[in-house]
Amino acid sequence: MTGMKFTKDTMVRHEGDRDTQLCIIASGSIKASSQFSEMILGKGEVLGICETDNIYYPFDYTSLEDTTLYVYSYTTPADIASLITENPGAAGMVTSSFSSKCNSFLEVYTALLQDCQNLYDSAAEHYDKYQELCSIYHIEPLTLPGMGQLNEFTIDSVIDDWLLNYYTALGSTTQTQWKQFYEGRPNACVGFIMKSSADIMYILPFCERLHRYLDMIYDLFLSDFNLDLYTFYLSLYEQAQAASADIDLTPVRNILDAIILEINNETHIDKQLIESRMTEYRDIVGTKSNANASVTTTMNAEALKKITDELNNSIDTITGYAEIPEVDARRFRTLLQQYTQAADRNASDDSARELRKQLTALFYDCYRAAFFKSLNDPSIPTVIKMFFYFGYVDEHVLGMENAVFLYTLAGRMTPDSKGNIFTLYDWLIEIYNGRKDPCINDLNIDYTAYLHNLKVTGKLTADQEAAALRNREQRVNFEFDNMFRLTNKVTFGRITTFCPVLSDHNLYKQLDSAYLSPDAIHKALDQIRSIDYSAYYRETIYTNPDKGITKELVQAEVLPDIILMPNIGSRGVMWQEITGRKRNSPARMMLSIFSTEELYPTMVRLTGEFRWELCRRIQGVRWNDISERSLTSDYCDYLDTYKKNRDLSPEAKDKLKLAIQKARNSSKEMFVRDYMDYVMFEGVGSIRMNKLARYILFNYCPFSKAVRENMISNPLYKEIIERYINKNKQAMHLNDMVLQKMANSKIEVPAEMKAHRMFLQM
């Protein structure tokens, strides 16, 4: 072993270098950077990747401070075995480093994949809408070449889930645990290092491919050649306005505003190009788009001053209420000032990521402490309600006018009249009071099973398990540490730039139009149920010995619990299809309380996911076994056998093949996309689906009576609707016999049986 010293900002190794020296950081730190990512390596980390006869460096490695490396000769894997044998502690250090490196690469891959998927889907949606608007305004649409070239994701861009799960599971292993296992097992240690090195070499091309793909997607939004969505919508606006001065161009402008916000939010798009192209918008539309403009209610000057006085120094009000340590309160305030003054709050450099990370930790610490204090507070201050409901922390980060709007909104919010839509704060109250059970964690384990596992592994006694089940604070903490932290990030939509502090740079809509009220959510659910009437019905067994009913299968509607997360985001989450083991318990879904996406399509997607997951739950291990007919098994069989199916034309097969690739070979994702077409288009008479998919969807998700009556004249639906009517008549006849028997015995029909009868008549 030899030692090598490098001063700050020295290039240690270049990307693509190969060497016969294994380098381990003894002190200091090194930045590893490539075209698609960068990471910081600290003490004990290994530079490069081990191959059979040399070390390969996939990044440029630059010292961030004065750094010392331990350098070992390397020509074969046997040299690693010698290193492990001769240096106690090296086993844990090196294996931990390679495991961490694999996890880092997989995190980069996952972020790139999600960005690609989200951006491509957004571009495809904008392009479809562009063509639709061109038709409405009678303007010849332009062709966007990039859409055809990119097409959808191919299966070659997706890594098997097992590899991600494998290294994610290893990520919780400490260096001590690595040392305990591998010390004294040098050959096993070598095997793991060579395996993880091979995995990194396997992952790297995926990252590079996705990075190139991402660059091409950016060009769909804004390019140097004016063949992009921004140019197309701007041209559409200009042509439509020239054709008629009275025409309503609000739909065009709204989408153009959304595209501009997406462009400005992507840090990889050249800022000079953005600024130069935005002048076109000002010239044609007249004023620069500003969807981040705040919204306030009309009020007199005295009332406004009273509110702004209360909002001043909101961070001090919140940290004071939460009673967090003064040192943390000062740090929170300092970090918020840095966040407010940052030129780009979504920046991807290390300092920006670290700033968001520290803010996130303090936000959750403050939220938890404030929540438990509020339980004994009969009059919670409005600023604290804003913190609980919306993630509001600071009037400077959000903007005073936006803060004033939130103040008025928090003051008029009331519980959902139907009792199944909750703010996150109200949901935690339900958990604390025992009216609701905590949600499952990311491993699909609920609170009861979690405690039972602790008892089985000897970490809890039976008495401690029973006490924990009743402990209200522990119930809330489980929900807080699992569901809240994860779904708050996921509903936000852009996990790589997530920060829970509500900030004006994320306001892609005005707050009043982005707010999801319980009434708006119920309206969206009602619209879905007016088409797919059985969406939230479950078949349950009803018994009532007092009325002579031993066992009757009835349908009962169970609407989902919907939890509004305190952020402004773009994704809905179908978290669990049932609660515990009861099949007639409500599902749980999460939405952002302020949504940048349209509510109805989001709710349709969540309903499709719910239908799929509930069927899987009911079917168990045979969910995709065609011998056990169900929605999931029939649909999986349709995807598995479509190439040989004579009912599909060659064009339909080609289209289906591309759709499967876009869905990353996921049968669930394919079903959800078909379900959205089925409800949003076919349900209103716009044909989108092929014959086989339409048959499966109608068989398991039949249209409501009103829709069936409108569709029966359509030859594509006539046969399957008539088949449904005959089947339903048989069910009605059997139900008539049961009800007649009860009438003969002079037994009053229970409400459950009446509800089932109404279901059959829908």
Secondary structure, 3 states (H helix, E strand, C coil): CEEEEECCCCEEECCCCEECEEEEEEECCEEEECCCCEEEECCCCEECEECCCCEECCCEEEECCCEEEEEEECCCCHHHHHHHHHCCCHHHHHHHHHHHHHHHHHHHHHHHHHHHHHHHHHHHHHHHHHHHHHHHCCCCCCCCHHHHHHCCCCHHHCCCHHHHHHHHHHCCCCHHHHHHHHCCCHHHHHHHHHHHHHHHHHHHHHHHHHHHHHHHHHHHHCCCCCCCHHHHHHHHHHHHHHHCCCCCCHHHHHHHHHHHHHHHHCCCCCHHHHHHHHHHHHHHHCCCCCCCCCCCCCCCHHHHHHHHHHHCCHHHHHHHHHCCCHHHHHHHHHHHHHHHHCCCCCCCCHHHHHHHHHHHHHHHHHHHHHHHHHCCCCCCCHHHHHHHHHCCCCHHHHCHHHHHHHHHHHHHCCCCCCCCEEEHHHHHHHHHCCCCCCCCCCCCCCHHHHHHHHHHCCCCCHHHHHHHHHCHHHHHHHHHHHHHHHHHHHHHCCHHHCCCCCCHHHCCCCHHHHECCHHHHHHHHHHHHCCCCCCCEEEEEEEEHHHCEEEEEEEEECCCEEEEEEEEECCCEEEECCECCECCCCCEEEEEEEECCCHHHHHHHHHHHHHHHHHHHHHHHHCCCCCCCCHHHHHHHHHHHHHHCCCCCHHHHHHHHHHHHHCCCCHHHHHHHHHHHHHHCHHHCCCCCCHHHHHHHHHHCCCCHHHHHHHCCCHHHHHHHHHHHHHHHHHHHHHHHHHHHHHHCCCCCCHHHHHHHHHHCC
